[in-house]
Amino acid sequence: MLKLGLQLYTLRDLLEQDFKGTLAKVAELGYQGVEFHHFYGYSAEEVKSLLDELGLEMVGTHVQYDSLVNDFDQVVSYHKAIGNRNIIVPHLSEEQRSDWSSIFANLKEISNKLKQHDMVLLYHNHDFELTEKINEKTALDTLFSTLPEEVLAELDTCWIHYAGYDPVEYIAAYEGRLPIVHWKDLKRNPDGSPLTVELGQGEVDVAAVGDAADKAGVEWIVVEQDLCTNPPLQSIETSLNWIKQYVNNGGKVNV
């Protein structure tokens, strides 16, 4: 059964204002785990203590590619102290991906070094990995076919959908290499740009995503909303209420 997490980027402004209080509200709503993108100046010991106090599990952390290349030892030290094994590359700039071969080489080296610390490297996609091609394959598929199987995927199903691909098919294709899936919904603005919305309120078949993730043996399904037009805590509660309805209809999520 899928465990339910929250990508805390959704609550970034609230966390900056009240880190501890915001995490407490996430736990109170019923999310089991959290995925970090920033620690707002808190020490690893403070973060670990707070998670233990609130009963929140550590899903993983989005760590910028440059930090992994240039500050590897510091990254490992901090995440060991908070008990995090999943180190996730969240994004590549246009400048960085002008040289995919260097990216592949660096990610392979980073993965090997993380393995020595009992940690795992994951890669999180946006839409550009599917719209950009390398040797006639999507950049995403090229990345994972080039890198060793120890480098795992965190598929963002909303961005897969927005790029014109079927997230259910992608989840099935990456079975066995996919411990975390991002659960996200969207509508399109009049100009075609994406607007992230609460689960069940957009065009993504989020129920099918949940079913596929469970079938593929995914451990964590993680709610994320890049931009909330409603108050963010209200948005994550609305998504959670949809998840509870999904579970009542047979969905396999632990809530």
Beta strands, then each sheet from edge to edge (+ up, - down):
strand 1: 2-7
strand 2: 33-36
strand 3: 57-62
strand 4: 86-89
strand 5: 120-124
strand 6: 133-134
strand 7: 137-138
strand 8: 152-156
strand 9: 180-183
strand 10: 185-188
strand 11: 194-197
strand 12: 220-223
strand 13: 253-254
sheet 1: 13+ 1+ 2+ 3+ 4+ 5+ 8+ 9+ 12+
sheet 2: 6+ 7-
sheet 3: 10+ 11-
end
